[in-house]
Amino acid sequence: MRCLFMCVGVLLASVAITEARPKAAGNQKCKSGPVDLVFIIDGSRSVRPHEFETMRKFMIDIIHELDIGRDITRVGVVQYSSQVQNVFSLKDFTTHQQMVKAINEIIPLAQGTMTGLAIRYAMNVAFSTAEGARPNVPHVAVIVTDGRPQDRVAEVAAAARESGIEIYAVGVARADMTSLRAMASPPFEDHVFLVESFDLIHQFGLQFQDKLCKIDLCVESDHGCDHICESSPGSYQCLCLPGYTLNEDGKTCTAIDLCAEGKHDCEQICISSPGSFTCDCNTGYTLNEDKKTCTMIDYCSFGNDSCEHECVSVLNGFNCRCKEGYALNDDKRTCTMIDYCSFGNDSCEHECVSVLQSFYCRCNEGYNLNEDETTCTMIDYCSFGNDSCEHECVSILNGFNCRCKEGYKLNDDKKTCTMIDYCSFGNDSCEHECVSVLNGFYCRCNEGYTLNEDERTCTMINYCSFGNDSCEHECVSVLKGFNCRCNEGYTLNEDKKTCTMIDYCSFGNDSCEHECVSVLKGFNCRCYEGYTLNEDKRTCTMIDYCSFGNDSCEHECVSVLKGFNCRCNEGYTLNEDKRTCTMIDYCSFGNDSCEHECVSVLKGFNCRCNEGYTLNEDKRTCTMIDYCSFGNDSCEHTCVSVLNGFYCRCNGGYTLNDDKKTCTMIDYCSFGNHSCDHECVSVLNGFYCRCNKDYTLQEDGKTCQADNLCNVVEHGCEHQCVSTPGSYYCICPEGHLLQDDGKSCGSCRSANIDLVLLIDGSKSVRPQNFELVKQFVNQVVDQLDVSGHGTRVGLVQYSSRVRTEFPLSMYKSKEEIKAAVLKVEYMEKGTMTGLALKHMVENSFSEAEGARAASRNIPRIGLVFTDGRSQDDITEWAKKAKDAGITMYAVGVGKAVEDELRLIASEPVEKHFFYSADFSAISQIAENLKLNICAEESQGEIEVKDPCACDSLVEFQQATMTTLNQLNQKLSAMTVRLEKLETQLLTRK
C-alpha cells in the first residue's frame, strides 16, 4: 500500500525511466488504485481556448489508463477562476465514457485566478464523504494552473495537506514557482512541475500513468544495480547492502569506511570494517566496557607492599609516593619525616621544634610565646596581682620586687612605704617653723607673720596693705589686724570703719529757704530742683525754662516746675512729639453726612463733590452737572448729559453723522432693496416700494406686475412666450416638447438625468492610462447640464474592491465634478466588475446617495468603463441593473471582452456599447457617446409636464413664495444687526 500513497506523482525524476517503461500489450489497463483523484484545473481568462483543449486531453489520457470503478479509482474534476465550479464529483461516474463526456462539455469560466478558493473547496467539499470520498483511501489532488494566484494559497494548502490530501502542482508558462511550492506536498522534486507551454503537458500524462501502474522495472528492465534493486510504481531505485553507500551513478556501491570519515567515536584506535568498526587502545591502556574509551593499566593494583606509604600508577609501571610531610628515601620505597627546623630556624627567637609537615617555636623558662608564634616575652608576675606592694610592683625573671614612689622609702617588710622627713635632717634655717613635705620641706611663719622672699625669715603682716577699703579715711596696722582713723572735720562711726562729716546744719539752718547742705567745716544753702538760688544765697526762685527759647514749640510754651510744656492753639491737637500741632480732622469723626467727599477745616469740616458734580444747598449732597443746560444748540436733535460732558442723540429713524452733532434720516433702502421688485423709497423708520411705469405694486407691497411680462422680461422662450397674471410660460410648436429648462424645445429632455460612472481602476490599466480615463469622464461631464435640479453625476472606481469617489448628491456644477475627478487616486489590483455593478444597484442609485425618487421619472444612467475581463460573474448584476430601470452603457478598451460589454449594455446594444483597441482613442468615444433617453420618453416612461397645468403653477408659486420668505428673513436679521450696532455706538459714547 505504501506505493499507492506515492502513486500520483505528476513528474518522474528522469526521462530515462520513462523510456525504460515496458509497453502494455494492446489496450490493457494498468492495475491502479484504490485512490480518490481530483483534478483542479485553472479556467481563468488567461488560458486560451486551444490551451484549455490541451488540458482536457491531459485529463482524458490519464483517465484512460486508470482502472475506473467504485471500489478502485474514483475521479472528480473541479474548474476555478474567480469562482469554483464542480464539474463532477467522485461519486458521480463509474465509467471512462461518462467522465470523458463530462470533461468535453466543460466551458471555461474565463475570469480571475482564485487558486486558494479552489483548494479550500476541494478540501471542504470535493473530498467530503457526501461527494464520494472514501475514508481509508489515498486522497490525491492535481492542480493545473498558468498564473499567479490572486488570493492566498499557503495557509489553505497547508490545511489541505494536514487533512490528508496529497497535492501535486503543475505550472504552465507564467505560473509562479513560489506559489506552486506553497501548494504542493513535500518533497517538492516529486510534487512540483513547471513547463513552458501547455503543449508539453502530455509528457506528464505519460509519467503520471507510470506512477499509477504497478510495473516492476527491477524485473522487466536492465536496472544495473550493484547490490539491490527496489521497485516503485513506474520507477525503481538501487540500494546497497549494509555497510555500503550508493555512488553518484545511482547503481554501484562502495564500502563505508567509518574510521576514515571520523564517525567512529573511538578514543584512541579505530579498526574499520564495511559499514562498521571496532575500537582498540594504545600500549599500557585497556579497553573499557563501552568498547570505545580506554583506561591506563593500574600496576599498583597488582600489590604495592614494597611502598612504605603510597603506590602511584604510571604508564607501564608505578612509583612510590610519601605522605605529606615526609620525604622519599634513596631506596625509593621508604619515607622519613621532613625536619623543617633544619631549613633554618632564624625566625624562632629562642628554640625551634620540628613536627609533621611543619615546626613550632618554644620559649625558655620564664618566658611566654607571643602571638606571632616566633618571638618571646618575659612573664610579668606583677600582672598576676601585686596587692602586697603598697606603691609599685617591678617584674623580674621568675619573680617580682616592690618599689616606692619618689620621696618615699621602702620599709623593712619590703612591701610598704614611708615618706622621708627632711626636717629631721636639721631645720636651723627656718626662723619660725619647719614643715616636711614629699621630696623636701618648707618654712612656715607664726600667725600674724608672712614668709619673706628668702622663704626662711618672717615679717609681721601689714593688714592695711591688703586694701583699706573698709576704712573710709585712714588704716593703722597692728599685730594680727588694723584700726581705722578719720580725717580732721570727721567723726568715726560706730562701725569703726566709716567716717561722717560733722553736720553743721544740725546746729540750726533756719536761714536757708529750701535746704541746708553741710560742707567740711561749714554749710551751704541749696534750692529744690527747678529753682535757682538768689543772690542772697538763702532764698530761691522757680526757673523759667520757656525763657531759654521756645522754638521747639510750634504754637505756645508753658513753663512748669523743672521744665516746660507745649500747648496748641484752639482747633489744633498736640502731636506725639509734644512739640508740633496738627489741625483736628473733624471728618475722621464720621462723614456720613457728605455724599461724596469730606474736607476738614479749622474747627470743623466742609463737604466737596467729585469732578462733574455740584454741591447742593444742603451742603451735603451732590448733583451731576447738566452740561446740556449750558446751551445745546450744537445738537440737532437731543442733548444727553453724561459725567464731565454730553453727547448728541438722534430721534428714532435717524443716525448720528460723523460730526457727532447733526442727524441724517436712516436710508433703509441702502441696506439692500432686493425685496422691492423695482424701486425702494426710504421714509422715516422704514421704506416703501415703488413700481416703474406700466407696472402695478402688488398686495405684498414689494413685487411689481406688468400688464404683459413677455414684453418686459427676457423670457428666453425658444418658440413663444405666453403671459399670465403675475407670470408667464413658454410653449413649443406642435411636435416638439418643452425641455426641463422650461424655455428650449426639442424632441426629448436629455438634460435632466442621474448618471453614475463606473471606472476600472485595475492594475492592467496603468497610471498613465488612468489619467486618460479621468479625461474621458470629464469629457462626458462637459456634455451635460449639471445642477441640483438638472443632471446629477456620481463616480465609482473599482478593482478588487469598490470605492465611491463621490455620490450623486455631492456636487452641483460641472466645475466641482471635474475638479473632483482630477483628484481621484488610482487603486490598482484586480477587476471585479460584477462587484462594482452590485454596488451601483444597491448603493449608488439610492436616495441616500442623491438619486431622485423613481416616482419623479428622472432617467437613471449607468456607464461602465473597463479594459479587461472581469474576475467575477457579471451576469446577475448586469441584469438586475437593467431590471431596476437603469439604462446601461458599456465602454471597453484593449483586452476588454466584447461578450461582457454586450451583456452589460442596454438594448439596443449597438447604441449602448463602445470599444477601442487602445486608450488613445477613448476621447473620440466620448465625442460619439450620446446619452439618448428619448426612446424612454416616447414609450411614456418619462412624464412631460405642461407648464400651464395646475400642479406646475402651484410648484412655481411655492418656489416663488419660498424665495420671498427667505428674503424677508434676511431683511429682519439685518434690521436686528443694525439696532445692535446703534446700541453699541451709544454705549461707547
ZASE-136253 format. One line per 10 residues: number of its first residue (from 1); their letters; for each residue z, y, x of C-alpha. Coordinates in steps of 0.5 Angstrom, whole numbers. Layout:
<atoms>
NUM> A> Z,Y,X | ... .
</atoms>
This chain:
<atoms>
1> MRCLFMCVGV> 0,0,0 | 1,5,6 | -6,5,7 | -7,7,0 | -3,14,1 | -7,16,6 | -14,13,3 | -16,20,0 | -18,24,7 | -24,28,6 .
11> LLASVAITEA> -26,28,13 | -26,23,18 | -24,25,25 | -31,23,28 | -38,22,26 | -38,15,31 | -33,12,26 | -38,14,20 | -44,10,24 | -40,4,25 .
21> RPKAAGNQKC> -38,3,18 | -41,-3,15 | -47,-3,10 | -45,-5,3 | -49,-10,0 | -53,-8,-6 | -49,-3,-11 | -43,-7,-9 | -37,-2,-10 | -31,-2,-5 .
31> KSGPVDLVFI> -25,-4,-7 | -20,2,-8 | -14,4,-12 | -10,4,-15 | -10,12,-15 | -10,18,-19 | -15,23,-16 | -16,30,-19 | -22,35,-17 | -20,42,-17 .
41> IDGSRSVRPH> -27,46,-16 | -28,53,-15 | -32,56,-21 | -32,64,-18 | -38,68,-19 | -39,68,-11 | -41,61,-12 | -49,61,-13 | -52,56,-18 | -55,52,-13 .
51> EFETMRKFMI> -49,51,-9 | -45,49,-16 | -50,44,-17 | -49,41,-10 | -41,41,-11 | -43,37,-18 | -47,32,-14 | -41,31,-9 | -36,29,-14 | -41,24,-17 .
61> DIIHELDIGR> -43,21,-11 | -35,20,-9 | -34,17,-17 | -40,12,-16 | -36,9,-10 | -30,8,-14 | -27,3,-18 | -26,7,-24 | -21,4,-29 | -15,5,-33 .
71> DITRVGVVQY> -11,0,-28 | -15,2,-22 | -17,9,-20 | -17,15,-25 | -20,21,-24 | -19,28,-27 | -23,35,-26 | -21,42,-26 | -25,48,-25 | -22,55,-24 .
81> SSQVQNVFSL> -24,62,-23 | -19,68,-26 | -17,63,-31 | -16,55,-31 | -21,50,-35 | -19,43,-36 | -26,39,-35 | -23,32,-37 | -16,29,-36 | -14,23,-32 .
91> KDFTTHQQMV> -13,19,-39 | -20,22,-42 | -25,17,-39 | -25,10,-36 | -33,9,-34 | -37,12,-29 | -42,14,-34 | -37,18,-38 | -35,22,-32 | -42,24,-30 .
101> KAINEIIPLA> -44,26,-36 | -38,31,-37 | -39,33,-30 | -46,35,-31 | -44,39,-37 | -39,44,-33 | -41,51,-34 | -39,56,-28 | -33,61,-30 | -36,66,-25 .
111> QGTMTGLAIR> -30,70,-25 | -25,71,-19 | -21,66,-15 | -14,65,-17 | -13,58,-13 | -6,59,-14 | -6,59,-21 | -11,52,-21 | -6,49,-16 | 0,50,-21 .
121> YAMNVAFSTA> -4,48,-27 | -5,41,-23 | 2,40,-21 | 5,42,-28 | -1,39,-33 | -6,35,-30 | -1,31,-26 | 3,30,-32 | 4,24,-36 | 2,27,-42 .
131> EGARPNVPHV> -5,28,-39 | -5,21,-36 | -2,21,-29 | 2,15,-27 | 9,15,-24 | 8,10,-18 | 1,11,-16 | -1,16,-11 | -3,23,-13 | -9,26,-10 .
141> AVIVTDGRPQ> -12,33,-11 | -18,35,-7 | -19,43,-7 | -26,45,-6 | -27,53,-5 | -32,58,-2 | -27,64,-2 | -20,67,0 | -15,66,-6 | -14,73,-10 .
151> DRVAEVAAAA> -7,70,-11 | -1,67,-7 | -2,60,-6 | 3,58,0 | 9,57,-5 | 6,54,-11 | 2,49,-6 | 9,47,-2 | 12,46,-9 | 6,41,-11 .
161> RESGIEIYAV> 7,37,-4 | 14,37,-6 | 13,34,-13 | 9,28,-9 | 2,31,-9 | -3,30,-3 | -7,35,-2 | -14,36,1 | -17,43,2 | -25,43,3 .
171> GVARADMTSL> -27,50,5 | -34,52,5 | -38,58,8 | -33,64,7 | -27,60,6 | -20,63,10 | -18,57,14 | -10,60,14 | -11,59,6 | -14,52,7 .
181> RAMASPPFED> -8,50,12 | -3,53,7 | -5,49,1 | -6,42,5 | -2,37,6 | 0,35,14 | -3,33,18 | -8,39,18 | -13,35,22 | -13,30,17 .
191> HVFLVESFDL> -13,34,10 | -16,41,12 | -24,41,13 | -29,47,14 | -36,47,13 | -42,53,14 | -45,51,7 | -45,47,1 | -51,43,4 | -46,40,9 .
201> IHQFGLQFQD> -41,38,4 | -45,31,2 | -42,29,9 | -35,29,7 | -37,25,1 | -39,19,5 | -33,20,10 | -29,20,3 | -31,14,1 | -29,10,7 .
211> KLCKIDLCVE> -22,13,6 | -22,10,-1 | -26,3,1 | -22,-3,4 | -27,-4,10 | -23,-8,16 | -27,-5,22 | -23,-9,27 | -26,-15,25 | -33,-12,23 .
221> SDHGCDHICE> -35,-8,29 | -34,-8,36 | -28,-4,37 | -27,-5,45 | -19,-4,44 | -16,-7,51 | -10,-10,47 | -9,-9,40 | -14,-6,34 | -11,-4,28 .
231> SSPGSYQCLC> -15,-3,21 | -14,3,16 | -19,5,10 | -25,7,13 | -23,7,20 | -19,4,26 | -14,5,32 | -13,2,38 | -6,0,40 | -2,-2,47 .
241> LPGYTLNEDG> 3,-8,48 | 10,-5,49 | 11,-2,56 | 4,0,56 | 1,7,54 | -6,8,51 | -11,12,55 | -15,18,54 | -21,14,52 | -17,11,46 .
251> KTCTAIDLCA> -18,4,48 | -16,2,55 | -8,1,56 | -4,3,63 | 3,0,64 | 8,6,63 | 12,7,70 | 18,10,67 | 21,11,74 | 15,15,76 .
261> EGKHDCEQIC> 16,19,70 | 23,21,71 | 25,17,65 | 30,12,68 | 37,15,68 | 39,11,74 | 44,15,78 | 41,12,85 | 36,7,85 | 30,6,79 .
271> ISSPGSFTCD> 26,-1,80 | 20,-1,75 | 17,-6,70 | 12,-5,65 | 15,0,60 | 22,-2,62 | 26,-1,69 | 33,-3,72 | 38,1,76 | 41,-1,83 .
281> CNTGYTLNED> 46,2,88 | 46,4,95 | 50,0,100 | 57,1,99 | 57,2,92 | 57,-3,86 | 53,-2,79 | 58,0,73 | 58,-4,66 | 53,2,63 .
291> KKTCTMIDYC> 48,-1,68 | 46,6,70 | 51,9,74 | 54,7,81 | 62,7,84 | 63,6,91 | 67,0,93 | 75,0,94 | 76,-3,100 | 84,-2,99 .
301> SFGNDSCEHE> 84,-6,93 | 83,-12,98 | 90,-11,101 | 93,-5,104 | 99,-8,107 | 97,-5,114 | 98,2,112 | 106,5,112 | 105,10,107 | 98,10,103 .
311> CVSVLNGFNC> 91,7,104 | 85,11,102 | 78,8,101 | 72,11,104 | 64,9,104 | 64,2,107 | 72,2,109 | 78,5,109 | 83,10,112 | 91,10,112 .
321> RCKEGYALND> 94,17,110 | 101,19,111 | 105,22,105 | 106,30,105 | 111,32,111 | 109,26,115 | 104,25,121 | 100,19,122 | 102,16,129 | 97,14,134 .
331> DKRTCTMIDY> 96,7,131 | 93,10,125 | 98,6,121 | 105,8,121 | 108,15,120 | 113,20,123 | 117,26,119 | 114,32,122 | 119,37,126 | 118,43,123 .
341> CSFGNDSCEH> 123,47,128 | 119,44,134 | 114,49,132 | 118,55,134 | 125,57,130 | 125,64,132 | 126,66,125 | 133,63,125 | 138,68,128 | 143,62,129 .
351> ECVSVLQSFY> 141,55,128 | 134,51,125 | 135,45,122 | 129,40,120 | 128,37,113 | 122,33,110 | 116,38,109 | 120,44,112 | 126,46,115 | 132,51,114 .
361> CRCNEGYNLN> 137,56,118 | 144,55,119 | 149,60,121 | 155,59,126 | 162,58,123 | 165,65,120 | 158,67,118 | 154,66,112 | 146,66,111 | 143,72,108 .
371> EDETTCTMID> 138,72,102 | 132,72,107 | 135,65,109 | 134,67,116 | 139,72,118 | 147,71,118 | 152,76,117 | 160,75,119 | 164,73,113 | 168,79,110 .
381> YCSFGNDSCE> 175,76,109 | 177,83,106 | 173,82,100 | 177,76,98 | 183,81,96 | 186,86,101 | 192,88,97 | 197,86,102 | 194,92,106 | 197,99,104 .
391> HECVSILNGF> 191,103,107 | 185,100,109 | 183,92,111 | 179,91,117 | 175,84,117 | 175,81,124 | 172,74,126 | 175,69,122 | 180,74,119 | 182,81,118 .
401> NCRCKEGYKL> 187,87,120 | 191,92,117 | 189,100,119 | 193,106,117 | 189,112,115 | 189,118,120 | 196,122,120 | 200,115,119 | 203,110,123 | 203,102,122 .
411> NDDKKTCTMI> 210,99,120 | 213,93,123 | 211,89,117 | 203,90,119 | 202,92,112 | 205,99,110 | 204,106,113 | 209,112,114 | 207,119,115 | 208,122,122 .
421> DYCSFGNDSC> 214,127,122 | 211,132,127 | 217,137,126 | 222,131,129 | 218,133,136 | 221,140,136 | 220,146,132 | 223,151,136 | 217,156,135 | 219,157,128 .
431> EHECVSVLNG> 223,163,126 | 226,160,120 | 224,153,118 | 219,147,120 | 216,143,114 | 212,137,116 | 205,135,113 | 200,130,114 | 197,130,121 | 201,136,123 .
441> FYCRCNEGYT> 207,141,121 | 207,149,119 | 213,154,119 | 216,157,112 | 220,163,111 | 226,164,107 | 226,167,100 | 224,175,101 | 220,174,107 | 213,173,109 .
451> LNEDERTCTM> 210,169,115 | 206,173,120 | 200,172,122 | 202,168,128 | 205,163,123 | 211,163,127 | 215,169,125 | 217,172,119 | 218,179,116 | 221,182,109 .
461> INYCSFGNDS> 216,182,103 | 214,189,101 | 214,188,94 | 212,195,93 | 205,194,97 | 203,188,91 | 202,194,87 | 207,199,84 | 203,200,77 | 210,198,74 .
471> CEHECVSVLK> 213,204,77 | 210,210,74 | 211,215,79 | 214,212,86 | 216,205,88 | 222,204,93 | 222,197,96 | 229,193,97 | 230,185,99 | 227,181,94 .
481> GFNCRCNEGY> 225,187,90 | 224,194,89 | 226,200,85 | 222,206,81 | 224,213,82 | 221,219,78 | 218,226,81 | 221,233,80 | 221,235,73 | 221,228,70 .
491> TLNEDKKTCT> 227,223,68 | 227,216,69 | 226,212,62 | 231,206,60 | 225,201,62 | 227,203,69 | 219,204,70 | 216,210,67 | 218,217,67 | 218,222,62 .
501> MIDYCSFGND> 217,230,63 | 222,234,61 | 221,237,54 | 222,244,54 | 219,245,47 | 225,241,44 | 230,246,46 | 226,250,40 | 219,252,39 | 219,257,33 .
511> SCEHECVSVL> 215,262,37 | 209,257,36 | 205,258,29 | 202,251,29 | 204,246,35 | 208,247,42 | 206,243,48 | 211,242,53 | 208,242,60 | 211,241,67 .
521> KGFNCRCYEG> 217,246,68 | 215,249,61 | 211,249,55 | 204,252,51 | 202,253,44 | 196,250,41 | 192,250,35 | 190,245,30 | 183,242,30 | 179,247,27 .
531> YTLNEDKRTC> 183,253,29 | 183,258,35 | 189,261,39 | 189,268,38 | 190,273,44 | 198,273,43 | 198,266,45 | 202,264,39 | 198,265,32 | 192,261,30 .
541> TMIDYCSFGN> 185,263,26 | 180,258,23 | 174,257,27 | 167,260,23 | 162,254,25 | 157,258,21 | 157,264,26 | 155,260,31 | 148,260,28 | 146,256,21 .
551> DSCEHECVSV> 138,255,23 | 139,248,21 | 141,249,14 | 134,250,10 | 138,254,5 | 145,256,6 | 151,255,11 | 158,254,8 | 164,254,14 | 169,249,13 .
561> LKGFNCRCNE> 175,246,17 | 173,243,23 | 165,244,21 | 160,247,16 | 156,244,10 | 149,246,8 | 148,248,1 | 141,248,-3 | 139,254,-8 | 139,253,-15 .
571> GYTLNEDKRT> 134,248,-18 | 134,244,-11 | 138,238,-8 | 140,237,-1 | 136,231,2 | 140,225,6 | 139,229,13 | 144,234,10 | 140,240,12 | 134,240,8 .
581> CTMIDYCSFG> 133,241,1 | 127,238,-4 | 126,241,-11 | 128,237,-16 | 123,232,-19 | 124,233,-27 | 118,229,-28 | 122,223,-25 | 127,223,-31 | 121,220,-35 .
591> NDSCEHECVS> 115,224,-37 | 113,220,-43 | 112,227,-47 | 106,228,-42 | 100,225,-45 | 96,225,-38 | 100,228,-32 | 107,231,-31 | 107,236,-26 | 114,238,-23 .
601> VLKGFNCRCN> 116,246,-22 | 122,249,-20 | 128,248,-25 | 123,244,-30 | 116,241,-31 | 109,242,-34 | 104,237,-37 | 97,237,-34 | 91,234,-37 | 86,229,-33 .
611> EGYTLNEDKR> 79,232,-31 | 74,233,-37 | 80,235,-42 | 84,241,-44 | 92,242,-46 | 93,242,-53 | 98,248,-56 | 104,243,-56 | 103,243,-48 | 104,235,-48 .
621> TCTMIDYCSF> 98,232,-51 | 90,233,-49 | 83,233,-52 | 77,232,-49 | 73,238,-47 | 67,238,-52 | 61,241,-48 | 57,241,-54 | 61,246,-57 | 59,251,-51 .
631> GNDSCEHTCV> 52,251,-54 | 47,245,-55 | 40,249,-55 | 38,244,-50 | 38,238,-54 | 32,238,-59 | 36,233,-64 | 43,231,-63 | 48,233,-57 | 53,228,-56 .
641> SVLNGFYCRC> 59,230,-51 | 62,225,-46 | 67,225,-41 | 65,231,-36 | 59,233,-39 | 54,231,-45 | 47,227,-47 | 42,228,-52 | 40,223,-57 | 34,223,-62 .
651> NGGYTLNDDK> 34,221,-69 | 32,215,-72 | 25,213,-71 | 25,218,-64 | 25,216,-57 | 28,221,-52 | 23,224,-47 | 23,224,-39 | 27,231,-39 | 33,228,-43 .
661> KTCTMIDYCS> 32,233,-48 | 26,233,-52 | 24,227,-57 | 18,224,-59 | 17,220,-65 | 16,213,-63 | 9,210,-64 | 10,203,-67 | 2,202,-66 | 3,202,-59 .
671> FGNHSCDHEC> 7,196,-59 | 1,192,-61 | -3,194,-67 | -6,187,-68 | -3,186,-75 | -8,192,-77 | -15,189,-78 | -18,196,-77 | -13,202,-75 | -6,203,-74 .
681> VSVLNGFYCR> -3,209,-76 | 4,211,-74 | 9,214,-78 | 17,216,-78 | 20,209,-77 | 14,205,-78 | 7,205,-78 | 1,203,-84 | -6,200,-83 | -12,204,-85 .
691> CNKDYTLQED> -19,201,-86 | -25,203,-84 | -31,206,-88 | -33,201,-93 | -27,196,-92 | -21,196,-97 | -14,195,-95 | -11,188,-98 | -5,187,-101 | -1,184,-94 .
701> GKTCQADNLC> -2,192,-92 | -6,189,-86 | -13,186,-87 | -19,189,-89 | -24,186,-93 | -31,188,-93 | -36,188,-99 | -40,183,-95 | -37,180,-89 | -44,177,-87 .
711> NVVEHGCEHQ> -47,184,-86 | -41,187,-82 | -39,181,-77 | -42,177,-72 | -42,171,-76 | -46,166,-71 | -49,162,-77 | -56,159,-74 | -59,159,-81 | -56,163,-87 .
721> CVSTPGSYYC> -49,167,-88 | -46,167,-95 | -41,172,-96 | -35,170,-101 | -29,175,-103 | -25,175,-96 | -29,170,-92 | -36,167,-91 | -39,161,-89 | -46,158,-86 .
731> ICPEGHLLQD> -51,154,-89 | -56,150,-87 | -63,148,-89 | -65,142,-93 | -65,136,-89 | -60,139,-84 | -53,138,-83 | -48,144,-81 | -44,142,-75 | -37,142,-73 .
741> DGKSCGSCRS> -37,149,-71 | -39,151,-78 | -45,155,-75 | -50,151,-72 | -55,146,-76 | -57,139,-73 | -59,132,-75 | -52,130,-73 | -45,133,-71 | -44,130,-64 .
751> ANIDLVLLID> -39,135,-61 | -33,132,-65 | -31,125,-61 | -25,122,-58 | -28,119,-51 | -25,114,-47 | -28,113,-40 | -26,106,-36 | -28,107,-29 | -28,101,-24 .
761> GSKSVRPQNF> -23,102,-18 | -24,95,-15 | -25,94,-7 | -32,93,-7 | -33,100,-10 | -32,103,-3 | -28,110,-2 | -35,114,-2 | -38,111,-8 | -32,112,-12 .
771> ELVKQFVNQV> -33,120,-10 | -40,119,-14 | -36,115,-20 | -32,121,-21 | -38,126,-20 | -41,121,-25 | -35,122,-30 | -35,130,-29 | -43,130,-31 | -42,126,-37 .
781> VDQLDVSGHG> -36,131,-39 | -41,137,-38 | -45,135,-44 | -39,135,-49 | -36,141,-53 | -29,139,-50 | -23,143,-54 | -17,141,-58 | -21,141,-65 | -27,138,-62 .
791> TRVGLVQYSS> -28,133,-57 | -22,130,-53 | -23,126,-47 | -19,120,-43 | -19,117,-37 | -17,110,-35 | -18,107,-28 | -17,99,-27 | -18,94,-21 | -13,88,-21 .
801> RVRTEFPLSM> -8,92,-26 | -10,98,-31 | -7,105,-30 | -8,111,-35 | -10,117,-31 | -10,122,-37 | -10,121,-44 | -14,124,-50 | -8,129,-51 | -7,132,-44 .
811> YKSKEEIKAA> -13,137,-43 | -16,142,-48 | -22,144,-44 | -28,142,-39 | -25,145,-33 | -18,142,-34 | -21,135,-35 | -26,136,-29 | -20,138,-24 | -16,132,-26 .
821> VLKVEYMEKG> -22,127,-25 | -23,130,-18 | -15,129,-16 | -16,121,-18 | -14,117,-13 | -18,110,-11 | -14,104,-13 | -18,98,-9 | -16,91,-10 | -20,86,-16 .
831> TMTGLALKHM> -24,87,-22 | -20,86,-29 | -25,89,-34 | -22,84,-39 | -15,87,-38 | -18,94,-38 | -21,93,-45 | -15,90,-48 | -11,97,-45 | -16,101,-48 .
841> VENSFSEAEG> -16,98,-55 | -8,97,-55 | -6,104,-52 | -12,109,-50 | -14,110,-57 | -7,110,-60 | -5,116,-64 | 1,116,-59 | -4,118,-53 | -8,123,-57 .
851> ARAASRNIPR> -13,119,-61 | -14,122,-68 | -13,118,-74 | -18,114,-77 | -18,117,-84 | -21,123,-80 | -27,119,-79 | -27,122,-72 | -32,118,-68 | -29,114,-62 .
861> IGLVFTDGRS> -33,112,-56 | -31,108,-50 | -35,108,-44 | -34,102,-38 | -37,103,-31 | -37,97,-26 | -40,95,-20 | -39,87,-20 | -37,81,-24 | -30,81,-28 .
871> QDDITEWAKK> -25,77,-25 | -22,75,-32 | -25,74,-39 | -28,80,-43 | -31,76,-49 | -25,77,-53 | -23,84,-52 | -30,87,-52 | -31,84,-59 | -24,87,-61 .
881> AKDAGITMYA> -26,94,-59 | -33,94,-63 | -29,91,-69 | -24,97,-68 | -30,101,-69 | -30,104,-62 | -38,105,-60 | -38,102,-53 | -43,104,-47 | -43,100,-41 .
891> VGVGKAVEDE> -46,103,-34 | -47,98,-29 | -48,99,-21 | -50,94,-16 | -47,87,-17 | -45,88,-24 | -47,82,-28 | -52,84,-34 | -50,79,-39 | -43,82,-38 .
901> LRLIASEPVE> -45,89,-39 | -49,87,-45 | -43,83,-48 | -39,90,-48 | -45,95,-50 | -45,96,-58 | -51,95,-62 | -57,96,-61 | -55,94,-54 | -61,98,-51 .
911> KHFFYSADFS> -58,105,-53 | -51,103,-50 | -53,99,-44 | -55,102,-37 | -56,99,-30 | -57,102,-23 | -58,98,-17 | -54,103,-12 | -49,109,-13 | -54,114,-11 .
921> AISQIAENLK> -58,113,-18 | -52,114,-22 | -53,122,-23 | -59,120,-27 | -56,115,-31 | -51,121,-33 | -57,125,-35 | -60,120,-39 | -54,118,-43 | -53,121,-50 .
931> LNICAEESQG> -47,119,-54 | -51,118,-60 | -47,118,-66 | -52,120,-71 | -53,113,-74 | -46,112,-76 | -46,119,-80 | -53,116,-83 | -49,110,-86 | -44,114,-89 .
941> EIEVKDPCAC> -38,112,-84 | -37,120,-82 | -35,125,-87 | -40,131,-87 | -35,137,-90 | -38,142,-95 | -35,149,-92 | -35,151,-100 | -31,145,-102 | -24,147,-105 .
951> DSLVEFQQAT> -21,143,-99 | -25,146,-94 | -23,153,-97 | -16,151,-97 | -16,149,-90 | -19,155,-88 | -14,159,-92 | -8,155,-89 | -10,156,-82 | -11,164,-83 .
961> MTTLNQLNQK> -4,164,-86 | -1,161,-80 | -4,165,-75 | -2,172,-79 | 5,169,-80 | 5,168,-72 | 3,175,-71 | 9,177,-76 | 14,173,-72 | 11,176,-65 .
971> LSAMTVRLEK> 12,183,-68 | 19,182,-71 | 21,179,-64 | 18,186,-60 | 22,190,-65 | 28,187,-63 | 27,187,-56 | 25,195,-57 | 32,196,-60 | 36,192,-55 .
981> LETQLLTRK> 32,197,-50 | 34,203,-53 | 41,201,-54 | 41,199,-46 | 39,206,-45 | 44,210,-49 | 49,206,-45 | 47,208,-38 | 48,215,-40 .
</atoms>
